[in-house]
Each structure stands twice: as C-alpha cells, then as structure tokens.
Amino acid sequence: MRFDVLTLFPDMVRGPLEHSILGRALAAGRLEVGVHDIRAHGIGRHRVVDDTPYGGGSGMVMRVDVLDAAIAAVRRPDSRVVLMDPAGARFDQAAARRLAAVPHLVLVCGHYEGVDGRVREHLVDEALSIGDYVLTGGELAALVVLDAVARLVPGVLGNPDSLAEESFSGDDPRLLEAPCYTRPATWRGWSVPEVLLSGHHARIAAWRRERALALTRRVRPDRLAGPPAPAEE
Ligand SMILES: C[S@@+](CC[C@H](N)C(=O)[O-])C[C@H]1O[C@@H](n2cnc3c(N)ncnc32)[C@H](O)[C@@H]1O
C-alpha cells in the first residue's frame, strides 16, 4: 500500500514515520509513504499558498488552485483522496479497515483557517475528522489515520493475531479489549487475576470476553447500544 501526504510542513510528518513499527515496515518495503510540500505548487516567486477569506473574517485560507495542482501531482486512477477536516466524518476503526483495502491513500493536510471549500466539494473523495476538537493543522490528524490504517496492512505488524483480539475488532467490534497483564504476578500487593495464571484456555477466553463487556458497559455504554454481535446472541 502507498500513502502520499500533502502538507505545508513535511518534517512534521516525516519524523514520526522513522520509528517503531512504521519505521520498520517502511524500511522493509511493506509500505511506501511519500511526503510532499504543498508549497512546491505555490503561486509566483514567493510560492504563495493562501489568501484572505472572501466575505471577510479572520485567518488565511489555503487556495483551491494550489491544492488542485498538489493533488493532481500524486493522484492515480486507484487513489482515495482524503481531506483532514474537523467537519469530516469521524475516523474510527471501521474507516481504518475500509481504507486499508485501498491501494493508494492520499491525505491532504489543511492549515491556518482551513482550505477553500471547493477542495472538499470537488477535489477529494472524502473528508475525515479525528475528533471534535481543532488542531493547528492536519499533519497530526493525517499521522493518526496513516498509523491506524498502516498497521492493518498485511505484513506490517509482526504478530497479526493481535489484530483480531484488540478493541473495536474481532467477532464483536463493539467491545474494548479486556485489560492485559504481565510479570510480576504480584506487585505491591496487586495481583493478576487468578484465571490468567490457570493455563485453562476456554476459561481465559470466557473471562476476557466478560471483562471486555463489563469495561465497555462502564466506559463506553454508547458502543453497546446497537444490536448484539452474533457471539453474544
Ligand atoms: C485550524 S484548523 C481549521 C479549523 C476550521 N477553521 C474550523 O473551524 O473547522 C486547520 C486544519 O487542521 C486540520 N484539522 C484540525 N482539526 C482537525 C480534526 N479534528 N480532524 C482532522 N483535521 C483537523 C484540518 O486539515 C484543518 O484544515
């Protein structure tokens, strides 16, 4: 899978890609990421990328002609072009799964007051928000999307089994994952639940499911509001 990120601050995006799982996947060629400076498509000698908003108001707006050129330079017939936008659909694990099946994902980062409305209306395939808050720019949002999508690409995670067992995944994606523990079995009097030391796989699986349900009911009751998964039925 290939990602291309369009940004005014390429170094903000490149740094986090050098580390850990994504860094290894990139080095091994399991993913490709291009990071492109939108300013390369800026207007005139000063490579201008923004202008004042029509109708007045504060801040500067990123120009549609500049973004049109930046997107055209990377778009392929099989691309999905996504604008990072607080007014976009909420990004979640289901969206990550959907985007992980796309061969080429282009992430467009806004900045300043945002981007000209025609970018969303005519130039991108969808807009995504990572939550109900406003960031200074789309770079951190694009990295969140890139990270969540990339780890679902086959070969990126060392242990793909973990994908089926984690929050928002597996046979009941409504659930958060049950808490996990490791050595020491007791620390400052805090003991690991006995069942996890029993070696009894069926009892451990039942305990994990029960704890996942209880945790979800306590911290995210909204996730259980829909119809139950077949396993729970
Ligand atoms: C300062 S924000 C613009 C906010 C815009 N004026 C508004 O009120 O909705 C600049 C850029 O950051 C990115 N951004 C900010 N918050 C975001 C969020 N929650 N999700 C995705 N992108 C976000 C977008 O690319 C946006 O164009």
The ligand as a Tripos MOL2 file, in Angstrom:
@<TRIPOS>MOLECULE
LIG
   27    29     1     0     0
SMALL
NO_CHARGES

@<TRIPOS>ATOM
      1 C1         -7.0770   25.3530   12.4730 C.3       1 LIG1
      2 S1         -7.7510   24.0330   11.5340 S.3       1 LIG1
      3 C2         -9.1160   24.8210   10.7160 C.3       1 LIG1
      4 C3        -10.3560   24.7900   11.5400 C.3       1 LIG1
      5 C4        -11.5590   25.3950   10.8330 C.3       1 LIG1
      6 N1        -11.4380   26.8220   10.7540 N.3       1 LIG1
      7 C5        -12.8170   25.0340   11.6260 C.2       1 LIG1
      8 O1        -13.2430   25.8280   12.4490 O.co2     1 LIG1
      9 O2        -13.3430   23.9310   11.4250 O.co2     1 LIG1
     10 C6         -6.5900   23.8200   10.2540 C.3       1 LIG1
     11 C7         -6.5460   22.4290    9.6290 C.3       1 LIG1
     12 O3         -6.2420   21.4760   10.6380 O.3       1 LIG1
     13 C8         -6.8040   20.2300   10.3050 C.3       1 LIG1
     14 N2         -7.6230   19.7890   11.4510 N.ar      1 LIG1
     15 C9         -7.8870   20.4950   12.5660 C.ar      1 LIG1
     16 N3         -8.6250   19.7900   13.4260 N.ar      1 LIG1
     17 C10        -8.8440   18.5860   12.8530 C.ar      1 LIG1
     18 C11        -9.5600   17.4260   13.2510 C.ar      1 LIG1
     19 N4        -10.2030   17.3610   14.4140 N.pl3     1 LIG1
     20 N5         -9.5570   16.3660   12.4110 N.ar      1 LIG1
     21 C12        -8.9250   16.4220   11.2170 C.ar      1 LIG1
     22 N6         -8.2330   17.5060   10.7890 N.ar      1 LIG1
     23 C13        -8.1920   18.5710   11.5870 C.ar      1 LIG1
     24 C14        -7.6050   20.4280    9.0170 C.3       1 LIG1
     25 O4         -6.8250   19.9840    7.9300 O.3       1 LIG1
     26 C15        -7.8160   21.9170    9.0020 C.3       1 LIG1
     27 O5         -7.9720   22.4170    7.6820 O.3       1 LIG1
@<TRIPOS>BOND
     1     1     2 1
     2     2     3 1
     3     2    10 1
     4     3     4 1
     5     4     5 1
     6     5     6 1
     7     5     7 1
     8     7     8 2
     9     7     9 1
    10    10    11 1
    11    11    12 1
    12    11    26 1
    13    12    13 1
    14    13    14 1
    15    13    24 1
    16    14    15 ar
    17    14    23 ar
    18    15    16 ar
    19    16    17 ar
    20    17    18 ar
    21    17    23 ar
    22    18    19 1
    23    18    20 ar
    24    20    21 ar
    25    21    22 ar
    26    22    23 ar
    27    24    25 1
    28    24    26 1
    29    26    27 1
@<TRIPOS>SUBSTRUCTURE
     1 LIG1         1 GROUP 0 **** ****
